[in-house]
Amino acid sequence: MARKTTYRKTYARKPAGRSFLSRLFRSFLLILFGLLFIGIIYHYRKGLAYYLGFKTERVLDEDEVDKHLSDVRNIRVLENHKGKVIGIDVSEFQGKVDWEEVEILDEKYPVQFVFIRATAGNDRVDRQFKRNWEGAKENKIMRGAYHYYRPNENSIEQADLFIKTVKLQKGDLPPVLDIEK
């Protein structure tokens, strides 16, 4: 007769070192690293989208492209005219100019004069004219005023507005008329 063998079932036991606190700590670390990873992805989302070729909110509009091209042109002009007198023109479109900072362009070219827009057309005084006019004088920058001419408006009225707005003093540059298309 064949002999019958008995098998004993063994059950897997938990390792002795894993307590409830160690499992809780491990879960906490996993959640923390997961949140950190998600935070990093969120922080760099625009760069990653750009890098991976997805559409992004960052689109160069025409003004940014024009400004970059203008900067390149300006630097070429400055490079080709070393030793010449350098000046700038400002208007309300530059915002509030920090006149103490207006000394050198691109850390190479000293600004020796400024033309400040005073008026435009027969009814428009530049919103920053008075501030710019006084700021240039206080910082000992040679200054001049210009008028933005509008050909479809009365020339006498435009001249009167400019004369009424600008009070030239000894040492100021002669007035300039800005005529554009």
C-alpha positions in Angstrom: 0.0 0.0 0.0 1.2 3.5 -0.8 2.1 5.7 1.9 0.2 8.9 2.3 2.2 12.1 2.9 0.7 15.2 4.5 1.6 18.7 3.5 1.5 21.5 5.9 0.3 24.9 4.6 2.5 27.8 5.5 1.3 31.3 5.5 3.4 34.3 4.7 4.2 36.3 7.7 4.7 40.1 7.9 8.3 41.1 8.3 9.1 41.9 11.9 10.4 45.4 11.3 7.4 47.0 9.5 5.1 48.6 11.9 2.2 50.9 11.3 4.4 54.0 11.8 7.0 52.9 9.2 4.3 52.3 6.6 2.7 55.7 7.4 6.1 57.4 7.1 6.8 55.7 3.7 3.4 56.8 2.4 4.0 60.3 3.6 7.3 60.4 1.7 5.8 59.1 -1.5 3.0 61.7 -1.3 5.6 64.4 -0.6 7.8 63.5 -3.6 4.7 63.2 -5.8 3.6 66.7 -4.8 7.1 68.0 -5.3 7.2 66.4 -8.8 3.8 67.9 -9.7 5.0 71.3 -8.4 8.1 71.3 -10.5 6.2 70.3 -13.6 3.6 73.1 -12.9 6.4 75.7 -12.4 8.1 74.9 -15.7 4.9 74.1 -17.6 5.4 76.9 -20.2 9.0 76.0 -20.9 8.2 72.3 -21.1 5.3 73.0 -23.5 7.5 75.1 -25.7 10.3 72.5 -25.6 7.9 69.7 -26.4 6.4 71.7 -29.3 3.0 72.4 -27.8 1.4 75.7 -28.3 2.2 78.3 -25.7 0.8 81.6 -24.7 4.2 83.2 -25.5 3.9 84.6 -29.0 6.1 87.3 -30.3 3.8 90.1 -31.5 4.8 92.5 -34.2 5.8 95.2 -31.6 8.4 92.9 -29.9 9.8 91.8 -33.3 10.0 95.4 -34.4 11.7 96.5 -31.2 14.3 93.8 -31.5 15.0 94.8 -35.1 15.1 98.4 -34.0 17.7 97.6 -31.3 19.9 95.8 -33.7 19.7 98.6 -36.2 20.5 101.2 -33.5 23.5 99.3 -32.4 24.8 99.0 -35.9 24.4 102.8 -36.4 26.2 103.5 -33.2 29.0 101.1 -34.1 29.4 102.8 -37.5 29.5 106.3 -36.0 32.0 106.0 -33.2 33.2 109.4 -32.0 30.0 111.2 -33.0 27.6 112.9 -30.6 24.8 110.6 -29.4 21.3 111.8 -28.4 17.9 110.3 -27.8 14.3 111.4 -28.1 11.6 110.7 -25.5 7.9 111.1 -25.2 5.1 109.7 -23.0 5.5 106.4 -24.8 8.7 105.7 -22.8 6.8 106.1 -19.5 8.5 107.8 -16.6 12.2 108.3 -17.6 14.7 107.9 -14.7 16.9 110.8 -15.7 19.6 109.8 -13.3 20.1 106.6 -15.3 20.2 108.4 -18.7 23.9 108.7 -19.1 25.2 105.9 -21.3 23.5 103.7 -23.9 24.5 100.0 -23.9 27.3 100.8 -21.4 29.4 102.3 -24.3 27.8 105.4 -25.8 27.4 108.6 -23.7 24.1 110.4 -24.2 24.9 114.1 -24.7 21.5 115.5 -25.6 17.8 114.7 -25.6 14.9 115.8 -27.6 11.6 115.7 -25.7 8.2 115.6 -27.4 6.2 118.6 -26.3 3.1 118.6 -28.4 1.3 116.6 -31.1 -1.1 118.2 -33.5 -3.1 121.2 -32.6 -4.6 119.9 -29.3 -2.2 117.4 -27.6 0.5 118.2 -25.0 2.7 115.2 -24.2 1.7 113.9 -20.8 5.3 113.5 -19.7 6.7 116.7 -21.3 6.9 118.9 -18.1 8.5 116.1 -16.1 11.0 115.1 -18.8 11.8 118.8 -19.6 12.7 119.4 -15.9 14.4 116.0 -15.4 16.8 116.6 -18.3 17.7 120.0 -17.0 18.2 118.8 -13.4 20.6 116.1 -14.7 22.5 118.5 -16.9 21.6 116.9 -20.2 21.4 119.2 -23.1 17.7 119.3 -24.1 15.5 120.3 -27.0 11.8 120.1 -27.6 10.0 118.8 -30.7 6.5 118.9 -32.1 4.8 115.9 -33.8 3.3 117.5 -36.9 -0.1 116.3 -38.2 -0.5 117.4 -41.8 -4.3 117.1 -41.7 -4.6 119.8 -38.9 -4.2 123.6 -38.9 -0.4 124.4 -39.0 -0.9 127.8 -37.2 -2.8 126.2 -34.3 -0.1 123.5 -34.0 2.6 126.2 -33.9 0.7 128.2 -31.3 0.3 125.2 -29.0 4.0 124.4 -29.2 5.0 128.1 -28.5 2.6 128.2 -25.6 3.9 124.9 -24.1 7.7 125.2 -24.5 9.6 127.9 -22.8 13.2 127.7 -24.2 16.1 128.9 -22.1 19.7 129.8 -22.9 21.6 126.6 -23.7 18.5 124.7 -25.0 18.6 123.2 -28.5 16.5 124.8 -31.2 12.9 123.4 -31.7 12.4 120.5 -34.1 9.4 119.5 -36.2 8.8 115.7 -36.4 7.1 115.0 -39.7 6.3 111.4 -40.5 4.0 109.5 -42.9 
